Amino acid sequence: MNLKSYEAMIILKSDLPNDALQIASKEAADIIEKYKGNVDDMSELGKRPLAYNVKKAKEGIFYLARFKADPQNVKEMKREFSLNNNILRAMVTVVGG
């Protein structure tokens, strides 16, 4: 299996209570692990305003996840991120080459 390094910027709803926020960030990490990805680091970057409204939200809580995964599984990860109601947006990029 050829693993590549990735970063995912995950934006969660800002109106989630603290316990729901912890659950939602864990769900995001679980999605990565479900598709045999290895999460190296998951860090909260805090609440920030969005450049434009996303699902009627003006701000979101940003998380940066660094992980290694098989490139074939990343498309399914992105799909599952988009299906999660607590995730406003998720963008996955390859780190390095």
Secondary structure, DSSP 4 states (H G I P E B T S, - for coil): ---EEEEEEEEEETTS-HHHHHHHHHHHHHHHHHTT-EEEEEEEEEEEEEEEEETTEEEEEEEEEEEEE-HHHHHHHHHHHHH-TTEEEEEEEE---
